[in-house]
Amino acid sequence: MKLEDLEIYNLSMNLSDIVFFEVNKMPEFHKNTLGKQWIRAADSVCLNISEGFGRFIFRDSRSFSIIGRGSLYESKTCMTKAFRREFITKELYDNLLKRYNNLGVKLNNYITAQTKSLQ
C-alpha cells in the first residue's frame, strides 16, 4: 500500500488545504494570531500520518498517529475559536465540523488497528 492510498491521509490533506485557503482570506491581524496556528495544527495532522506511515516499526507508527490525532483536535479548537470570533461563517464551520468529526473517527479506527497489530 502507498501513502496516497490511505484514506486518512487524503482526508487530512484536503482538510489542511481548505484551512490554508480560508486563513489566507483573513485580514493580517487574524492570520497572525489564530490563523497561522490553525494552519500549523491542520498541516501537522497529515504530516504526522505521513511520518508514521514511513516508520516500519508499529509502535513508532502508532505514536505518530496519536500525535496526529492531538493535532486534529488542536486544529478543531482553532476552527471553533475562528467561528466564535466571527472569522468564519456558520456554513463553513458546519462543513468543516463534519470533516473534522469524520476524520477523527477514521483516525481513531486507524490507531485501534495499529494497536491490535502490536498485540
GROMACS elastic network, one bead per residue, 0.5 to 0.9 nm:
[ bonds ]
;  ai    aj funct       b0    kb
    1     4     6  0.83332   500
    1     5     6  0.64993   500
    1     6     6  0.78699   500
    2     5     6  0.53248   500
    2     6     6  0.71114   500
    3     6     6  0.54272   500
    3     7     6  0.88443   500
    3     9     6  0.70805   500
    3    10     6  0.88492   500
    3    49     6  0.89116   500
    3    50     6  0.69913   500
    3    53     6  0.68455   500
    3    54     6  0.83649   500
    4     7     6  0.77913   500
    4     9     6  0.68236   500
    4    10     6  0.67717   500
    5     8     6  0.89718   500
    5     9     6  0.79000   500
    5    10     6  0.77987   500
    6     9     6  0.53564   500
    6    10     6  0.66092   500
    6    11     6  0.88860   500
    7    10     6  0.52024   500
    7    11     6  0.61242   500
    7    12     6  0.85009   500
    7   106     6  0.83268   500
    8    11     6  0.50781   500
    8    12     6  0.59584   500
    8    13     6  0.84202   500
    8    46     6  0.80678   500
    8    49     6  0.79440   500
    8   103     6  0.65257   500
    8   106     6  0.65572   500
    8   107     6  0.63525   500
    8   110     6  0.82357   500
    9    12     6  0.52358   500
    9    13     6  0.60860   500
    9    14     6  0.86657   500
    9    45     6  0.85013   500
    9    46     6  0.57489   500
    9    47     6  0.87338   500
    9    49     6  0.64610   500
    9    50     6  0.72429   500
   10    13     6  0.50473   500
   10    14     6  0.61731   500
   10    15     6  0.85458   500
   10    46     6  0.81278   500
   11    14     6  0.52429   500
   11    15     6  0.61489   500
   11    16     6  0.86521   500
   11    46     6  0.85197   500
   11    99     6  0.79912   500
   11   102     6  0.88765   500
   11   103     6  0.66076   500
   12    15     6  0.50336   500
   12    16     6  0.60728   500
   12    17     6  0.85470   500
   12    42     6  0.76313   500
   12    43     6  0.79678   500
   12    45     6  0.63720   500
   12    46     6  0.52467   500
   12    47     6  0.89960   500
   12    49     6  0.87259   500
   12    72     6  0.87197   500
   12    99     6  0.89831   500
   12   100     6  0.87909   500
   12   103     6  0.71527   500
   13    16     6  0.52615   500
   13    17     6  0.62484   500
   13    18     6  0.87739   500
   13    42     6  0.85461   500
   13    43     6  0.75810   500
   13    45     6  0.82975   500
   13    46     6  0.58514   500
   13    47     6  0.88120   500
   14    17     6  0.51521   500
   14    18     6  0.63219   500
   14    19     6  0.87292   500
   15    18     6  0.51745   500
   15    19     6  0.62757   500
   15    20     6  0.86791   500
   15    42     6  0.71999   500
   15    43     6  0.86830   500
   15    96     6  0.78260   500
   15    99     6  0.72193   500
   15   100     6  0.79310   500
   16    19     6  0.50362   500
   16    20     6  0.61145   500
   16    21     6  0.87203   500
   16    39     6  0.69116   500
   16    40     6  0.88639   500
   16    41     6  0.85654   500
   16    43     6  0.54497   500
   16    44     6  0.87011   500
   16    45     6  0.81755   500
   16    46     6  0.78796   500
   17    20     6  0.50680   500
   17    21     6  0.62764   500
   17    22     6  0.85869   500
   17    39     6  0.87694   500
   17    42     6  0.84918   500
   17    43     6  0.82927   500
   18    21     6  0.53568   500
   18    22     6  0.61361   500
   18    23     6  0.85569   500
   18    96     6  0.86939   500
   19    22     6  0.51913   500
   19    23     6  0.60223   500
   19    24     6  0.84204   500
   19    35     6  0.87747   500
   19    38     6  0.73738   500
   19    39     6  0.62456   500
   19    42     6  0.70950   500
   19    43     6  0.89336   500
   19    79     6  0.86484   500
   19    96     6  0.88496   500
   20    23     6  0.52866   500
   20    24     6  0.60666   500
   20    25     6  0.89071   500
   20    35     6  0.85218   500
   20    36     6  0.87482   500
   20    38     6  0.83446   500
   20    39     6  0.57530   500
   20    42     6  0.84226   500
   20    43     6  0.87494   500
   21    24     6  0.50042   500
   21    25     6  0.66616   500
   22    25     6  0.53765   500
   22    26     6  0.70383   500
   22    35     6  0.89417   500
   22    88     6  0.81623   500
   23    26     6  0.52742   500
   23    27     6  0.85971   500
   23    30     6  0.81546   500
   23    31     6  0.61974   500
   23    34     6  0.89524   500
   23    35     6  0.54772   500
   23    36     6  0.76885   500
   23    38     6  0.80819   500
   23    39     6  0.75276   500
   23    87     6  0.88526   500
   24    27     6  0.81280   500
   24    28     6  0.87951   500
   24    31     6  0.71263   500
   24    35     6  0.81305   500
   25    28     6  0.89592   500
   25    31     6  0.85105   500
   26    29     6  0.80192   500
   26    30     6  0.60165   500
   26    31     6  0.59045   500
   26    35     6  0.78295   500
   26    87     6  0.72187   500
   26    88     6  0.88737   500
   27    30     6  0.55492   500
   27    31     6  0.62930   500
   27    32     6  0.87587   500
   28    32     6  0.60196   500
   28    33     6  0.85746   500
   29    32     6  0.51956   500
   29    33     6  0.62301   500
   29    34     6  0.86841   500
   29    35     6  0.87742   500
   30    33     6  0.52358   500
   30    34     6  0.59499   500
   30    35     6  0.58733   500
   30    36     6  0.85873   500
   30    82     6  0.88336   500
   30    87     6  0.76833   500
   31    34     6  0.61308   500
   31    36     6  0.57006   500
   31    37     6  0.86165   500
   32    35     6  0.60166   500
   32    36     6  0.58950   500
   32    37     6  0.83317   500
   33    36     6  0.66766   500
   33    37     6  0.73574   500
   34    37     6  0.54205   500
   34    38     6  0.61765   500
   34    39     6  0.88337   500
   34    78     6  0.68623   500
   34    81     6  0.81049   500
   34    82     6  0.73631   500
   35    38     6  0.50913   500
   35    39     6  0.63173   500
   35    40     6  0.87235   500
   35    78     6  0.80165   500
   35    82     6  0.81660   500
   36    39     6  0.51076   500
   36    40     6  0.61916   500
   36    41     6  0.86068   500
   37    40     6  0.51010   500
   37    41     6  0.61155   500
   37    42     6  0.85478   500
   37    75     6  0.80537   500
   37    78     6  0.75079   500
   38    41     6  0.51953   500
   38    42     6  0.60920   500
   38    43     6  0.84909   500
   38    74     6  0.78444   500
   38    75     6  0.54352   500
   38    76     6  0.83254   500
   38    77     6  0.85264   500
   38    78     6  0.53989   500
   38    79     6  0.71575   500
   39    42     6  0.51411   500
   39    43     6  0.59657   500
   39    44     6  0.83679   500
   39    75     6  0.76940   500
   40    43     6  0.51758   500
   40    44     6  0.59720   500
   40    45     6  0.89196   500
   40    71     6  0.87211   500
   40    75     6  0.81484   500
   41    44     6  0.50328   500
   41    45     6  0.67462   500
   41    68     6  0.89271   500
   41    70     6  0.89037   500
   41    71     6  0.52147   500
   41    72     6  0.68483   500
   41    73     6  0.85221   500
   41    74     6  0.61182   500
   41    76     6  0.87100   500
   41    78     6  0.83708   500
   42    45     6  0.55936   500
   42    46     6  0.75191   500
   42    71     6  0.67576   500
   42    72     6  0.64634   500
   42    74     6  0.80853   500
   42    75     6  0.53145   500
   42    76     6  0.83572   500
   43    46     6  0.58106   500
   43    47     6  0.61812   500
   43    48     6  0.86659   500
   43    71     6  0.84494   500
   43    75     6  0.89007   500
   44    48     6  0.58718   500
   44    49     6  0.84003   500
   44    67     6  0.85664   500
   44    68     6  0.63886   500
   44    71     6  0.60128   500
   44    72     6  0.79320   500
   44    75     6  0.89553   500
   45    48     6  0.54701   500
   45    49     6  0.63237   500
   45    50     6  0.87040   500
   45    65     6  0.82699   500
   45    67     6  0.78055   500
   45    69     6  0.67030   500
   45    70     6  0.80582   500
   45    71     6  0.54895   500
   45    72     6  0.57492   500
   45    75     6  0.86274   500
   46    50     6  0.60443   500
   46    51     6  0.85695   500
   46    68     6  0.70684   500
   47    50     6  0.50733   500
   47    51     6  0.61727   500
   47    52     6  0.85813   500
   47    68     6  0.76947   500
   48    51     6  0.50099   500
   48    52     6  0.59805   500
   48    53     6  0.83476   500
   48    64     6  0.52910   500
   48    65     6  0.62865   500
   48    66     6  0.85901   500
   48    67     6  0.67346   500
   48    68     6  0.51270   500
   48    69     6  0.88275   500
   48    71     6  0.87869   500
   49    52     6  0.52087   500
   49    53     6  0.60508   500
   49    54     6  0.87020   500
   49    61     6  0.80973   500
   49    64     6  0.63484   500
   49    65     6  0.55030   500
   49    66     6  0.89212   500
   49    67     6  0.86314   500
   49    68     6  0.62130   500
   50    53     6  0.50671   500
   50    54     6  0.63467   500
   50    55     6  0.89487   500
   50    64     6  0.85233   500
   50    65     6  0.88767   500
   51    54     6  0.51812   500
   51    55     6  0.66659   500
   51    61     6  0.75604   500
   51    64     6  0.68140   500
   51    65     6  0.87429   500
   52    55     6  0.52234   500
   52    56     6  0.82623   500
   52    57     6  0.88982   500
   52    58     6  0.86030   500
   52    60     6  0.64896   500
   52    62     6  0.67483   500
   52    63     6  0.73507   500
   52    65     6  0.63065   500
   53    56     6  0.74926   500
   53    61     6  0.59411   500
   53    62     6  0.88506   500
   53    64     6  0.84264   500
   53    65     6  0.86129   500
   54    61     6  0.75788   500
   55    58     6  0.74139   500
   55    59     6  0.89112   500
   55    60     6  0.63222   500
   55    61     6  0.55228   500
   56    59     6  0.88106   500
   56    60     6  0.77096   500
   56    61     6  0.71190   500
   57    60     6  0.54418   500
   57    61     6  0.62499   500
   57    62     6  0.86805   500
   58    62     6  0.59933   500
   58    63     6  0.85138   500
   58   114     6  0.66830   500
   58   115     6  0.81631   500
   58   117     6  0.71775   500
   58   118     6  0.63887   500
   59    62     6  0.52054   500
   59    63     6  0.62118   500
   59    64     6  0.88657   500
   59   114     6  0.80767   500
   59   115     6  0.81479   500
   59   118     6  0.69466   500
   60    63     6  0.50774   500
   60    64     6  0.64358   500
   60    65     6  0.87293   500
   61    64     6  0.53872   500
   61    65     6  0.63862   500
   61    66     6  0.88328   500
   61   114     6  0.78615   500
   62    66     6  0.62277   500
   62    67     6  0.86891   500
   62   110     6  0.87432   500
   62   111     6  0.61912   500
   62   112     6  0.89809   500
   62   114     6  0.59355   500
   62   115     6  0.71552   500
   63    66     6  0.51245   500
   63    67     6  0.63192   500
   63    68     6  0.86266   500
   63   111     6  0.88808   500
   64    68     6  0.60847   500
   64    69     6  0.85757   500
   65    69     6  0.61924   500
   65    70     6  0.87178   500
   65   107     6  0.75718   500
   65   108     6  0.88358   500
   65   110     6  0.80945   500
   65   111     6  0.64819   500
   66    70     6  0.63954   500
   66    71     6  0.87403   500
   66   107     6  0.86610   500
   66   108     6  0.85894   500
   66   111     6  0.71049   500
   67    70     6  0.50605   500
   67    71     6  0.63512   500
   67    72     6  0.86754   500
   68    72     6  0.61613   500
   68    73     6  0.88039   500
   68   107     6  0.85740   500
   69    73     6  0.64788   500
   69    74     6  0.86802   500
   69   104     6  0.71641   500
   69   107     6  0.68728   500
   69   108     6  0.77712   500
   70    73     6  0.52691   500
   70    74     6  0.62581   500
   70    75     6  0.86338   500
   71    75     6  0.59920   500
   71    76     6  0.84265   500
   72    75     6  0.51083   500
   72    76     6  0.61264   500
   72    77     6  0.86539   500
   72   100     6  0.73826   500
   72   103     6  0.84258   500
   72   104     6  0.73243   500
   73    77     6  0.61584   500
   73    78     6  0.86152   500
   73   100     6  0.83187   500
   73   104     6  0.83053   500
   74    77     6  0.51353   500
   74    78     6  0.63468   500
   74    79     6  0.87644   500
   75    78     6  0.50129   500
   75    79     6  0.62949   500
   75    80     6  0.87237   500
   75   100     6  0.87319   500
   76    79     6  0.50300   500
   76    80     6  0.63020   500
   76    81     6  0.87022   500
   76    96     6  0.85648   500
   76    97     6  0.75996   500
   76   100     6  0.66774   500
   76   101     6  0.89917   500
   77    81     6  0.61882   500
   77    82     6  0.85265   500
   78    81     6  0.50680   500
   78    82     6  0.60802   500
   78    83     6  0.86195   500
   79    83     6  0.62388   500
   79    84     6  0.86398   500
   79    88     6  0.82811   500
   79    93     6  0.72234   500
   79    96     6  0.80634   500
   79    97     6  0.83601   500
   80    83     6  0.51007   500
   80    84     6  0.61312   500
   80    85     6  0.85221   500
   80    93     6  0.75606   500
   80    97     6  0.87590   500
   81    84     6  0.50083   500
   81    85     6  0.59863   500
   81    86     6  0.83892   500
   81    87     6  0.85088   500
   82    85     6  0.52001   500
   82    86     6  0.61232   500
   82    87     6  0.50096   500
   82    88     6  0.59844   500
   82    93     6  0.87448   500
   83    87     6  0.57304   500
   83    88     6  0.50921   500
   83    89     6  0.66094   500
   83    90     6  0.70710   500
   83    92     6  0.87898   500
   83    93     6  0.65091   500
   84    87     6  0.76739   500
   84    88     6  0.83885   500
   85    88     6  0.80438   500
   86    89     6  0.68795   500
   86    90     6  0.87967   500
   88    91     6  0.83346   500
   88    92     6  0.64818   500
   88    93     6  0.67371   500
   89    92     6  0.52687   500
   89    93     6  0.61354   500
   89    94     6  0.86412   500
   90    94     6  0.60533   500
   90    95     6  0.85392   500
   91    94     6  0.52666   500
   91    95     6  0.62596   500
   91    96     6  0.86588   500
   92    95     6  0.50719   500
   92    96     6  0.60395   500
   92    97     6  0.83624   500
   93    96     6  0.52092   500
   93    97     6  0.59056   500
   93    98     6  0.86749   500
   94    97     6  0.50474   500
   94    98     6  0.63990   500
   94    99     6  0.88142   500
   95    98     6  0.54546   500
   95    99     6  0.65907   500
   95   100     6  0.88953   500
   96   100     6  0.60713   500
   96   101     6  0.85158   500
   97   100     6  0.50742   500
   97   101     6  0.60722   500
   97   102     6  0.84670   500
   98   101     6  0.52051   500
   98   102     6  0.60267   500
   98   103     6  0.85130   500
   99   102     6  0.51507   500
   99   103     6  0.60583   500
   99   104     6  0.84106   500
  100   103     6  0.52211   500
  100   104     6  0.59767   500
  100   105     6  0.87218   500
  101   105     6  0.63283   500
  101   106     6  0.87231   500
  102   105     6  0.53598   500
  102   106     6  0.63772   500
  102   107     6  0.86077   500
  103   106     6  0.50950   500
  103   107     6  0.58844   500
  103   108     6  0.84183   500
  104   107     6  0.51125   500
  104   108     6  0.60621   500
  104   109     6  0.85711   500
  105   108     6  0.51590   500
  105   109     6  0.62500   500
  105   110     6  0.86838   500
  106   109     6  0.50327   500
  106   110     6  0.61816   500
  106   111     6  0.86830   500
  107   111     6  0.62046   500
  107   112     6  0.85583   500
  108   111     6  0.50923   500
  108   112     6  0.61405   500
  108   113     6  0.86482   500
  109   113     6  0.62118   500
  109   114     6  0.86087   500
  110   113     6  0.51066   500
  110   114     6  0.62117   500
  110   115     6  0.86262   500
  111   115     6  0.61011   500
  111   116     6  0.86520   500
  112   115     6  0.50061   500
  112   116     6  0.63045   500
  112   117     6  0.87121   500
  113   116     6  0.51272   500
  113   117     6  0.63289   500
  113   118     6  0.88770   500
  114   117     6  0.50524   500
  114   118     6  0.65449   500
  115   118     6  0.51914   500
  115   119     6  0.67831   500
  116   119     6  0.52631   500
